[in-house]
Amino acid sequence: MSHARDVAEVVTRALVDRPDAVRVTEGEHRGAAVIEVFVDTADMGRVIGRQGRTATAIRTLVGVTAERHGERVNVEFRDQHGQR
């Protein structure tokens, strides 16, 4: 597990109403880490935020953490069914 994945998980769990439903996976695509954050469908609005501001803030925090460790990372948010 990377530090960036840990940051994504901790911040997302702090924001949602059902933290037990949060699941974070990490993979790789084209030389960059891809972190997928799965949340309950009812919590998607909380994670995305108004005009995507919360999602952008999470991506920034995760990106800075990854950069400090010499990595590149993309964060994708999905509901419990895998939908974006």
Secondary structure, DSSP 8 states (H G I E B T S, - for coil): --HHHHHHHHHHHHHSS-GGG-EEEEEEETTEEEEEEEE-GGGHHHHH-GGGHHHHHHHHHHHHHHHHTT--EEEEEEETTS--
